[in-house]
Amino acid sequence: MTEKQLQNEILRTFGTIPRLRMWRANTGVARIEKRVVRFGVPGQADLTGILPEGRRLEIEVKSPTGRQTPEQRSFQGIIEKFNGVYVLARSVEDVWNALRKYLEA
């Protein structure tokens, strides 16, 4: 399964849970006429969302052999420092294991 396929599977699996909101977080560059517009934060996770009680959620999706970049590790540190939940997901099960305690409360 590719990272994109896994992202879509995670969104399908968790998208119907009423106590959770999750969406794709895109980064990139766009040209609007003569202007260049950059969007997103370097290293941000692939998926972002909000857990019950307002806790921030970030999910970085990786293939079985994929590795985080230094920017992604730095972003993870920021999220965790401020009590957010960061998941390095190589499967839907990884996400379930990380979120179960927030969703079953």
N, C-alpha and C positions, 0 to 999 in steps of 0.2 A: 504494500500500500504506500503511495506517495504521501509526502507531507500535506499536500493540498487535499488529497482524498481523506486523510485523517482529520484535517481541520473541518471539512464538511461533515464528517461522521460525528465529531464532537458537537458541532453546532446542531445537528439533527437530534442527537441524543439528549442534549441538555436544553435545547430551545423550547421545550414544552413544559419545563418545570416552573410552576407559578412563582416560587420563591427565589428565582434566579433570573438575571438578565445577562446575556452574553452576545457579543458581536465581534466581527472581524475588525482588526486594527491595521489599517494600511499605512505604508510609508512609501515615499517616492518623490518624484519631481515632475512638475507639469509646466508646460510653456503656455502662457496666456498672452496672445499677441507677442509683444516684445519682452514681456516679463517672465522670469523663471520663479516658480513658486515651489518651495519644498514643504512637505507635510509629513507629520509623524515625528517621533523622537528616536534618535539613533539607539538601536538595541532594544526597542520596545517589543513586547511579546506579540505573537500572531493574533491571539484572541484576548479580549478584555471583557470585563463585566463587573457586576455588583452582586455580592452575596447578601443573604439576610442580614439585617441590622446595618447595612451600608458598607460592609467591608469590601475593599477593592480586590478584584480577581484578575490575574494575568496568567495566560497559558501559552507557553512556548512549545510549539509542536516540532518534533524532530523525528527523523527516520531512525531505524535501529542503529545506524552508524553515524548519524548527525551529531555535531558538536556545537555547543554555544560559542559565540564569538566573545571577545573581551567586553564589547559593548553590551551584549546580552547579559553577561554575568554582572556587570555593573548595574544594569537596570534591575536585575533580580535583587541585588543588595539594597537598592533604594526602596523597592516595594516591601521587602521584608523588614527593613528598618522602621517603616511607618505602619507596621502591623497588617500589611496586605498579605494576600495569599498568592504565591507564585508557584505554578506547576510546570515542571518540565515533563511533557507528555510524549510518550512513544506509543501509546495506545489509549483507547477510551477507558480501559480499566485503570490506568494511571490517574486519570481525572476523577473517576468514581472514588478511588482510594483516598485522594487528597480532599475531596469535597464532602464525603459522606457525613462527617461530623457536623458540617454546617447546614446540610440539607435535611438531616433527620431530627434535628433539635425541635 
